[in-house]
Every structure is written in structure tokens, then in C-alpha cells.
Amino acid sequence: MLIVAACSLVLPITSCSKAPEDEMLEACKDGDWAAMQNVFDRNPDILQGDKGVDILIEACKAEKADIAAKLIQAGVDVDGMSSGGVTPLVFSLRTDKPRMVKLLLRYDADPNKSAGTFELHPIFYAIRSGNIQNLSLLIEAGTNVNVKTSLGWTPLHVAVNTNTTNAQPRYSSAVSEI
């Protein structure tokens, strides 16, 4: 009887508190800087290391340029590696987000920093996406157009051999604008 009485005093949990990282990611997706600032105020280390980069990548994914800029201004490393091993610039190139590429380069993202599973140079991601604007932005930022992969491939090799429609002429056109 005592056990039943004790059990009847237990109140059901109606809400679970979220992990700060989850709160931050959700607020980022919503573009809610005030909520993000609230989480940051309670957890000042949340923007350090790959956690901060993951949040910046979420802003890039959602194309929240204002949030991405505020995250960088708050100290997130624009050239840092995410928990998935990519930089925000490489993520934005891979997912064809020219607006975010432009913003990251404006905040001095390194257009020559390799990342990803195969440690590819950003120009290879721009070529694979087939987006001439991304490629032009990288070239304007000083990317190495003659860099080689570990197999000796240059950006031109990739442009010629990619399945992206008209990649080679686009690459040649962008390079000729230098």
C-alpha cells in the first residue's frame, strides 16, 4: 500500500529540457537571434570549436545570412571544421549556396582550405556544383586555380570529367576573368 501511495505522488513530466546545442540549432533554423543569445548567455562555451561551426553550418544550410554573420562576429571560427569534417565554406559550396559563400568570403573564409573526406580544395566543390557564381567568388577571393588533388587532378581535369553540364566552359570562362 505504501508503494502505491508513493507512486501516486509522482507527477508526470510534461516537458523535457533540451540540450543547449539542440536549443541553439532550433533557434538558428528559426532565425531567432534573441533565443540564440539566450542560450549563449547560459552556455558561453557553446560557440567554441566544432559545436560553434556546426551551428554556423546550420545557419548556412538555412541561408540565414544575418544569423551567420552574427555567429562569426560572436567568435565562431569561419575556417573551423564541423563535427562532420567540413568548413562552412566547403559546406556552402557543396550545397550550392552562393549567398552564403559570398558572406563567408567577406568574413575572410580561406578559399584555399581543404576539407571533407578526401581533403579536397574548395575549388573542386565549386566546380562539382556547376555554379559559376560560386566559382567566380572563389577566384576573386584568391583561390588557387592550379591546385592538384592527391591523384594529380587539376580543377580543369575535374571540370572536363564532371557530369555537370557545361562545367568545362564555365570553368574556362571564370578563369579567364582573372
N, C-alpha and C positions, 0 to 999 in steps of 0.2 A: 504494500500500500504506500509506503514511504517513497518507493521508486516512482510510482505513478504520480504522486503529488509533485515530486521534484521535476519530473518530465513535463508536467502540465505548466510549470513556471517558465519553461524555456520559450522565448519568443522567436518567431520565425525571422530569419534575416531577409529583409526586403530589398536591400541593395548591397552590393559588394563594392568596396572602393577599388578603383582601377590603379594599376601600376602607373607611376608618373610618366614613363615612356609612352604608355598607351594613351594617357590623357593628352600628352603633348602631340602625338601623332594625329589623334582625333581632332584636336583644336586646329592643327595645321591643315588638315584636309578641309575643314570648315572655313579656313581663312580667318580664324578668330584669334587675333594677336593678344587681346586682353586675357583670354583664357590661357594662352601660351605663357604670357608674362606671369600669370598667377602660379602656374606650375613651376616656372623658372625661379620665382621668388621663394618657393618652398623647397626647391631642389636645385641649388645653384650649380651643381656639377653636371646637370643633365645635358648641357650642350657641349661637354668635353668629349674628345675622342670620337670613336665611331658612332656613339649614340647621337651626338650632335650632327654628324654627317648624314646619318640615316634620316634624321628629321629634315635636314636641308634637302635631301633627295626626295623626300615626300612632298616638300613644297614645290620642287621642280616637276615632279610627276603630276601634281595637281595644277601646275602652271600658275602658282601663286607668287608672282614676281615680287610683290610688296613684302610678303612674308619671308621669302628667300633673302631679300636684301636686309631685312631686319635681323634675321638669323646670322648673317655674315657680320653685320655691324655689332652684334652681340658677342662675337668671338668664335663662331663656328668656322673651322678651317676649310676654306674654299677648295683646297687641294687635298684634303684629308680623304682617307679610304673609309668606305662604309663597311659594315659588318659583312657585306657581300663581296668586298674586294674591288669596288669601283669608286671613282671620284664622281662628284656631282656633274662635272663636265662630261665625262665619258657616259654617264647615265643619260644625260640630256641629249647627247649625240646619238646614242643607241636607240633612244625612243623618239627621235626626231622632234625635238622641242627647240626650234631656233630662238624663240623669245628668251628662253632660259639660258641657252648657250651665250647669247649676247650679254645678258645680265652677269653671268658668271665670269665672262671675259672682262667685262667692265670692272669687276671686283678682283681682277688680276689672277684669275684661274690660269694655271700653267698650260698653254696649248701644246706642250711637248711632254707632259707627264703620262707615262704609260700606266695602264691599269687593266683590270679584268683577268679572267682565267689565263689568257695567253699573253698578258702583259703587252697588249698592243698600244701603239701610239694613237692619240686621239684622231689623227687624220684618217686612219683606216676605218674608224667608226663613222666618220662623216661621209666617206666615200660609199660605204655599205648602205647608208641610209638613202643615198641618192639625192640628198637635199643640197642644192648648190649654195643656198644661203648659209647653211652650216659650214660648208667647205670654205666659202669666201670669208666668213667670220674668223675661222681658224687661221687662214693665210694672212689676213690683215693683222692678226694678233702675233704673228711671227712663228707659226708652226713650221717645222722642218719638212719641206715637201719632198725631200730626197731620203728620208729615213728608211731603214730596211727592217723587215721582220727577222726573226732568228733564222728563217729559211732563205733570207736574201731577197724577199719580195719588196718592191717599192710601192708607193701609192699608185703609180701608173699601172704596175702589174695588176694590182687589186682592181683598179677601175676597169681595165680591159677584161679581166676574168670574172667580174661580179655579174650577178643576174640582174642587177639594177639597170633599167632601161636607160640607154644613153649615158652611162656613167663615165666612159672614157672621154667623150666630147665635153661633158660637163667639167671633168677634172682638168682637161687641157685648157678649157676656157677660163676657169678660175685661176689656174697657174699663170696663164698669160696676162692676167690682170695685175700681177705683182709689179 
